[in-house]
Amino acid sequence: MTATDLWPPSGPRSELLARLAAMIDAGGAAHFLDAPVARADAHDVPEASQATATAVERVLVRLLWLAHVDLDVAIDDQRRFDPAPRRASDIRWIATTAGVARFQIAAIGNDDVVGLLSHEVGLAYAAWQAGAAAYRDAELPPPSERDGSIAAIYLGLGVLATNAALEGHGGLGLAAAIYLLAIQAVLRDEPIAAHATLRERIPAHLVEAVAALAPHREAIAAHLGVDLHAPRAALVRDPAPPPVAARPEPEPTQRCAGMRTYRIRTSNIRAGVVLGALASAGLGSVALAVGVAVPVFGALVVAPIGVGAWLKRRRYDECPRCLHQLPPPATRCPGCGATIAGRVASTAEMDLLELEADDDGVPPAPDDLHATGAPTGR
């Protein structure tokens, strides 16, 4: 990588620096030049990585504290039961109003949650900064994902944001994020300890970019409107992030509370057949090894399947939402808390009932659906 590749900026890089310059003009250069860059490890974000709303809120509060941004945090936990393990998190900034950054949690996965949240904090800050601008005469549009990621780097959360770009989080590609990290490193003109926590091959690319840009330090500062020699007011924050009280997690047995479910008649015959088939395979192998007669071999192979089906033949009612067995007198599912609205013959019938719900949210009775001739076969 050569200097002519990166400087003077053109195309997308010129747009990146224009947006960064606007943030510096509005919020000052101290965030970009003086605030410690957050490390992507427990040194700066020691909160335990747990899939709880409390953990998410504590990380958001700490990230805002690390960034010297005086915003409170409000969480709207919208998680619903998902029987499949989730890898991707869905946590989004919603609005910044009256000094409060509001975030919504739809899912907490096992991806880079802290990195994702650094982008969302950038969005919260970008909106706050724009809302604080004087002489605005119309409601401003929300900041773009790109603005949020640029803001995260401006605020000193760039290492977290760049690592998260490896997983597709944020509004910048990896090359653009590395470019802005290099611009920051060149202007600071000193080692940045947090760069040691960059992932995979990012540090090597960053070193190349810094070497290519270093001869243009004064030109970069002028391009961004930064006077490197002028005194800057020190950033101030509390000695530690404010405490976050633990919030209760949704009870697993109430994950579908407020929703409807239905009784579906079922049995475990299929499971019995599968278990019988496994037993048949084992007995068949033994029979072949010892050389039993053909009639005996046939009985050893076929009988376990029939026995398995017979043992699992008992029929019972099941909740299609959580597959929990429903006792006869129950009006709510003991497995997920959904209200039992009647009996259906299949999940397809349940879906039709939900689609045909009245405006007041009350679905037609299952018997009404049967009268229309809708299919009820499983």
N, C-alpha and C positions, 0 to 999 in steps of 0.2 A: 504494500500500500504506500503510495507516494503523496506528497503534499498537494500536488495538482489534482489528485483524486478528491480531496476533501476541502480544499480552499483555493480560491474563493468559493463560497457556497452557491449552488444553483439548483433549480428544480425543487424537489421535495425538501432538500436540506435548507434551502433558503426560506421556505415556508416554516420549517421547524424553528429556525432561529428567529424569525419574525414573531412567532407566537411566544417564544421564550422571552424575547425582548419586551413584549407587551406585559408579560407577568412581572418582569423585573421592574419595569417602569411603574406598575401599579402597586407592587408589594415591596419594592426595595431589593437591593442586591444581597443583603445579608443572608437571606435564606439560601441562596445559591452559592455564596462564596464563603460563608462563615459557619453555618450550622453543621454540627457533626453529621456525616452521612451514616445512616443506620446500617448496622451489620445484619446479615441474613442468618442469624443464629441466636442462641439463647442469651447472648450477652446483652442485646438490645431488646429482644422480644422474648422474655423468659416465660410468658404465660403458657401453660400446658396446652398442647394441641389436642383439643377435645371437640367432639361434634355436638356442642351445646351452644345455645344462644348466649349464655353467660360468657363462655370463652370468646366467642366472636365479639361481644361488646367490649370485653377487656382488651382485646387486641386493637380494636378501633380506637378506644380511648388512649392506649399507649402510642399508637401511630400518630395521632393528632398531637400528643404531648411531645414526641420525638421531633415532630415537624414545627414546633413552636406555633401551633395554631390553636387559638382559644375558642373552640367550638364544643358544645355539649353533644352527646350522642343519644339518639332515641332509636329503639329497635322495634320493628314490626315482624314478629315471628309468624310466618305463614306456612310453615312446614306441614305437609300432609303425609300420611303413612305411605311408604313405598316399599313393597315386599322385596324388591331387588336391591342389592348393595349399590350405592352410588359412588362413582368416582368424581364426577364433576360437581363443584359447588355452584350454587345460584344465590349469590348475595349481592345486592345492588343498592347503590345510593339512590334515594328517591327525591329528596329535596333538602335545601338548606334555607331555613327561615328562622328569623328572630334568634339568631345565634345558636341554633340547634341543627345538627346534621342528622338527617333521618335515613335509615337504612332498612331494607326489607330482606328477610331470610326466607328463601323458598326451599333450599336444600343445602346441607353441609356435607361435602364429600371428603375424599382422602387425597385431594390434589393440593397445590400450593395455596392454602387459604390465606396465609399472611401476605403473600405476594399479590393475590387477587385484591385483598382489602387495601393494599397500598394504592392501587389504581382507583378504588372507590373513594378513598380519602382525598386523592387528587381531584376527583370530580366534585366532591363536597366543597373543597377549597376554591376551585375555579368558579363555582356558582356563587360562593360567598364573596369572592373578590369582585366578580361582575356585578353582583347585587349592591355592592358598596360604592360602585362608580357614581360620580356626581352627574347631575343633569340628564339622567336617562328619562326619556319621555314616552317610552313604551315598554311593555313587558318583554324582558329579554328571553331568547330561546335558551334551553338548557345547554350546558357545555357538551361538546362531543366527547366520545371515548378517547379520541386523540388528545384533546385538551386535558383530560384527566390524567393521562399518562405523562404528558409534558409537565403538568403541575406536580406530579409525584416526584419527578426528578428534580425539579426546581426546589422542592421542599426538603430535599435530603433523603428521600425514600427511593432513590434511583437504583440502588443495588437490589432491593426487594422487587421493584417493578421490572427490572431487566431479567432477573431470574424467572419471574412469573411469565415473561413473554415467551420463554421456552415452551410453556404449556398453552400458549395461545391467549393468555389473559391480557387485557388492556387494549389500547387503541394504536400502539406503535409496533412495528416489526422489530425484530432483534437488532438489525443493522442500525435503524434510527435511534433506538435506545442506547446502543453502544456509542453512537456519534455524540449524543448529548452528554453522556458520562465523560467522554473524552474532552469535550468543550469545558466541562466543569473542572476536570483535573488540570487542564492547561491553565485556566485562569487562576486556580488556587496555587499552582506551582509548588506543590508539596505532596508527599505521599498521602494517600487516602487509605486508612487501615481497612475500611469496610470492603475494599476491592478484593481482599483476600477471600471473601466469602461468596464471590461470584461463582456460578456453577459451570461445569464442563469446560469448554474451550473459550468461554467468553473472555477471561483475562488475557489470553494471547492476542485476541483481536483488539482488545482495548489498548494494550501496550503499543500495537502498531498504529492505531489511530492517534494516540497521544504523541508518539514520535513524529508523525506526519504533521500534526497541527501545532506543535510546540513553537516552531519558528515564527508563527503568526499570532502570538499571544496578544500583542498590542492591537493588531488589526481586528482580532476577534472581540476584544473588549470594546473597541470603538463601534463595531458593528452592532453590539448589544446595548450600546449606550451606557457602558459601565466605566466609571473612572476608578481605576485600580488604586490610585494613590489618595483618593479622598477618604476622610474618616467616615465610618459607618456606625450608626447606633447599634449597640449590642442587643441581641435578641434576649428576651426575658421569658422565663417559664417557672412554674412551681418546682420545688425540689423533686417531686415524684408525681406520676399520673394520679388523678383522683381515684378513690376506690370505687369499685363496681359491686353492688350487692348481687348475690346469687339469685337468679330467677328460676322458678320451678320449671322443669322440663315437662312436656305433655305426657300424661299417663298413657302407656301403651294400650291399656284397655279402654281409653277414651279417644283414640286417635281419629275415629270416624264419628264422634259425637256430633249431633245435629244433622247427620246425613241419614238417608234411608237405605235399608237393605231388605232382603226378601228371603223366604225359606225356599231352598231347593232340595228336593228329595234325592239322595244319593246313597252310595255304598262304597265299600272298599274292595269290590270284586276285582277290579283291575289290578290293585296292589297285590291281592291274593294270587292272581294269575302270574304276575311277575315273580313273586317269591317262589311259587310252585315251579315255574320254568327254571329258575336258578337251581332249585333242589333237583329237578330232573336232569339238568346238565351234569351236576356232580355225581348223581347216582348212575347216570349213563356212562360216565367215564370209568367208574369203578366196575360196572358190569362188563364193559368191553375188556377191561384189564384182566378180569378173572374168567372171562369166556362163558357167561351164563347162556342158557337156552334163549332162542328168539322170543317165545311168548313171555318169559320172565323179563327179558330186556324191555319189551314193549310196555309191560305193566309198570316197570320201574320208571320209565320215561313219562308215561301219560298220567299215572295216578297222582303224582304230586301236584300237577296243575289243577286237576279236579278238586283235590283236597284243599288246596289254597283258596280256590274260588268259593268253595262251600264254607270254609271257616270265616271268610270275609263277606258273606252274603248279606249280613244284617243291614237294613236300610235305616237311614236317619236323616234329619234335616241339617243343612249346612248353610252358613253365611257366605255368599259369593264374594263379599268384600275382603274377608280375612281367612276364609276357609275353616272357621271355627264351628264346632258342632253346636247346634241350637237345641237346648232342652225344650220339651213341648210347651210348658207354660210361659216361656220367656217372651217379653215384649221388646227387649233390647238385646243386642248381641253381647254376650259376656266377653267376647274376644276383642271387639273394637268399639263398642258403645253405640253403634248405629241403631236407629229405631226400626223394628221389624214391621214393614208395611203390608205384608201379605205373603202369599205363596205364588211362586212362578215355576214354570217347567224348565226354564233354561236361562242362562245369563243373557242371551239375546232378547228374551222377553223382558227381562229387567231393564235392559238398555232402552227398549221401546217405551216402556212405562215412564222412564225418566225423561225421554225426549218429548213425550206427549203430556208432560206436566202442565197443569193449568197455570194461568198467570199468577195465581196466588201460591204457586209452588206445590200444589197438591196433585199427585199423579192420578190418572184414572185407576179404578179398582182393577185388579187382575182379571176378575170375571168379565168386566166390560171389554177388556182387550181380547179375551177369548171369543166374545160374541162377534167381534169384527172379522174373525177368520184369520187373524194373524198367526203365523207359524209358532208352534209351541214345542216342537221336537228338539231334543238335545243334540 
